[in-house]
Amino acid sequence: MHKVRIWDLPTRLFHWALALCVLALVVTGQIGGQAMVWHFRFGQAVLSLLVFRLLWGLVGGRWSRWTRLTLGPRAVGAYLRQSYDPRWHAGHNPLGSWAVVVMLLCLLVQATTGLFSDDEIAFAGPLVSLVSGAAVSAATAWHKGWGKILLIVLVLSHLLALLVHRWRRHPPLVPAMVHGDKVLPETVPASDDRLQDRLLALGLLMVSAGTVQWALAWGKP
């Protein structure tokens, strides 16, 4: 057996920060009222994290890169037939790869529509002035309706998949997202997780947050 660094620290911090922000968004959205101020702040944080993840998928650790996602239909079919590929034990398996893409796209749409939403009571998104009333209504309907339901379903499906994976006596997935390492039946190349890689990630996060702030400034009169 071989112990290999699969998830670099920036990827792990992104994962847990995103999970906490999504939980906070659901709670503050349900509370409403003054909690919507924090709802917007957490939404802005999610957008910053998503921009960072997009960039980190290009230059981050080996197993965090977009090129390591296995999305082809043949790979999905092989995985469902329980065929073996050492890459699936290291990074994301084909179903996990699709789960990552769908979850991130859903979060991107949900966070973006929130910027153009208006509850017509006490809160309006920062970019509502840039689009028509019909667009605001459509964004609000999606953000408060099917978008929220879809996001909750995806989160619950993710948790259920972790339980099923463990129930089938596969190695647990959560610990590797805490300490970064997996014990694998054969060696695979490890992800870079050096100090310079972490400093690069910090710089990309700052750029991502600045980009989101700059985009939100468009809606200010």
C-alpha positions in Angstrom: 0.0 0.0 0.0 1.2 3.5 -0.8 0.4 6.7 1.1 0.1 9.6 -1.5 -0.8 13.3 -1.1 -3.9 13.6 -3.3 -5.7 16.8 -2.1 -3.5 19.8 -1.6 -4.2 22.2 1.3 -5.9 24.9 -0.9 -8.3 22.3 -2.3 -9.2 21.1 1.1 -9.7 24.6 2.5 -11.8 25.4 -0.5 -14.0 22.4 0.0 -14.7 23.0 3.7 -15.1 26.8 3.3 -17.6 26.2 0.5 -19.6 23.7 2.6 -19.8 26.1 5.5 -20.9 29.0 3.2 -23.6 26.9 1.6 -24.9 25.9 5.0 -24.9 29.5 6.1 -26.7 30.5 2.9 -29.5 28.0 3.4 -29.9 29.1 7.1 -29.9 32.8 6.4 -32.2 32.5 3.4 -34.7 30.7 5.5 -34.5 33.2 8.3 -34.8 36.2 6.0 -35.1 39.8 7.4 -31.9 41.2 8.7 -30.2 37.9 8.1 -30.3 38.7 4.4 -27.4 41.0 4.9 -25.3 37.9 5.9 -27.0 35.9 3.1 -25.5 38.3 0.6 -22.1 38.3 2.2 -22.0 34.5 2.2 -23.1 34.5 -1.5 -20.3 36.9 -2.3 -17.9 34.5 -0.5 -19.2 31.6 -2.6 -18.7 33.5 -5.8 -15.1 34.3 -4.8 -14.5 30.7 -3.9 -15.9 29.5 -7.2 -13.7 31.9 -9.2 -10.7 30.6 -7.2 -11.6 27.0 -7.9 -11.9 27.7 -11.6 -8.4 29.1 -11.6 -7.0 26.5 -9.2 -8.3 23.8 -11.5 -5.9 25.1 -14.1 -2.7 25.4 -12.0 -3.4 23.6 -8.7 -2.3 20.2 -7.5 -2.4 17.3 -9.9 -5.6 15.7 -8.7 -7.4 19.0 -8.3 -7.0 20.0 -12.0 -9.9 19.9 -14.4 -7.9 17.6 -16.7 -8.1 14.9 -14.0 -11.9 14.8 -14.0 -13.1 11.6 -15.8 -16.3 12.6 -17.6 -16.4 10.4 -20.7 -19.4 8.1 -21.1 -17.2 5.1 -21.6 -15.5 5.8 -18.3 -18.8 6.2 -16.5 -20.0 2.9 -18.0 -16.8 1.1 -17.0 -17.1 2.5 -13.4 -20.7 1.3 -13.2 -19.6 -2.1 -14.3 -17.0 -1.9 -11.5 -14.0 -2.0 -13.8 -10.8 -1.0 -12.2 -8.7 2.1 -12.9 -6.1 3.3 -10.3 -7.0 6.9 -11.1 -10.5 6.4 -9.7 -9.0 5.4 -6.3 -6.8 8.5 -6.3 -8.9 11.4 -7.5 -12.5 11.6 -8.4 -14.1 8.6 -10.0 -16.4 9.2 -13.0 -19.6 9.7 -11.0 -17.7 11.9 -8.5 -16.3 13.9 -11.4 -19.8 14.6 -12.7 -21.0 15.4 -9.2 -18.2 18.1 -8.9 -19.1 19.7 -12.2 -22.9 19.7 -11.6 -22.5 21.0 -8.0 -20.2 23.8 -9.0 -22.4 24.9 -11.9 -25.5 24.8 -9.7 -23.8 27.0 -7.1 -22.5 29.4 -9.8 -26.1 29.8 -11.2 -27.6 30.1 -7.8 -25.1 32.7 -6.6 -25.3 34.6 -9.9 -29.1 34.7 -9.9 -29.0 36.0 -6.3 -27.2 39.1 -7.6 -30.2 39.9 -9.8 -33.0 38.9 -7.3 -35.4 41.2 -5.6 -37.8 40.1 -2.8 -39.8 43.4 -3.2 -39.8 43.7 0.6 -36.4 44.5 2.1 -33.6 43.1 -0.1 -32.5 43.6 -3.7 -29.4 42.1 -5.3 -26.6 44.5 -6.1 -27.0 44.1 -9.9 -30.8 44.4 -10.3 -30.4 47.9 -11.8 -28.5 46.4 -14.8 -31.3 44.2 -16.2 -35.0 44.4 -17.0 -37.8 43.8 -14.6 -38.6 40.5 -16.4 -35.0 39.3 -15.9 -35.2 40.2 -12.2 -38.4 38.3 -11.9 -37.0 35.3 -13.6 -33.8 35.4 -11.5 -35.8 35.8 -8.3 -38.1 32.9 -9.2 -35.3 30.6 -9.9 -33.2 31.6 -6.9 -36.0 31.3 -4.4 -37.6 28.3 -6.1 -36.1 25.5 -8.2 -32.6 26.7 -7.8 -32.7 26.4 -4.0 -34.5 23.0 -4.2 -31.9 21.7 -6.7 -29.0 22.8 -4.5 -30.5 21.1 -1.4 -31.1 17.9 -3.4 -27.5 17.9 -4.7 -26.1 18.5 -1.2 -28.2 15.6 0.3 -27.3 13.4 -2.6 -23.6 14.1 -2.0 -23.9 13.1 1.7 -25.9 10.0 0.7 -23.2 9.0 -1.8 -20.6 9.2 0.9 -22.6 6.9 3.1 -23.3 4.4 0.3 -19.6 4.5 -0.6 -18.6 3.6 3.0 -21.5 1.0 3.3 -20.0 -0.8 0.3 -16.8 -1.0 2.4 -14.8 1.2 0.1 -12.1 3.4 1.9 -13.7 6.5 3.5 -13.5 9.7 1.4 -13.9 12.3 4.1 -10.5 11.8 6.0 -8.5 12.4 2.8 -10.3 15.8 2.4 -9.1 16.6 6.0 -5.4 15.6 5.9 -4.9 15.3 2.1 -3.5 11.8 1.9 -4.9 8.5 0.6 -3.6 5.0 1.1 -3.7 3.3 -2.4 -3.0 -0.2 -3.6 -0.5 1.1 -6.2 1.5 4.3 -6.4 0.3 7.3 -8.5 1.9 10.7 -8.9 1.2 13.0 -5.9 -0.2 16.5 -6.0 2.2 19.3 -5.3 1.5 20.9 -1.9 4.5 23.0 -1.2 4.7 26.4 0.4 5.0 28.1 -3.0 1.9 26.3 -4.2 0.0 27.5 -1.1 1.2 31.0 -1.6 0.1 30.9 -5.2 -3.3 29.7 -4.1 -3.5 32.6 -1.6 -2.7 35.1 -4.4 -5.4 33.5 -6.6 -7.9 33.8 -3.9 -7.2 37.5 -3.4 -7.5 38.0 -7.2 -10.8 36.1 -7.2 -12.2 38.1 -4.3 -11.1 41.3 -6.0 -12.7 40.3 -9.3 -16.0 39.6 -7.6 -15.9 43.0 -5.8 -15.1 44.8 -9.0 -18.0 43.0 -10.8 -20.5 43.9 -8.0 -19.4 47.6 -8.2 -21.1 47.7 -11.6 -24.5 47.9 -9.9 -23.7 50.9 -7.8 -25.2 54.2 -9.1 
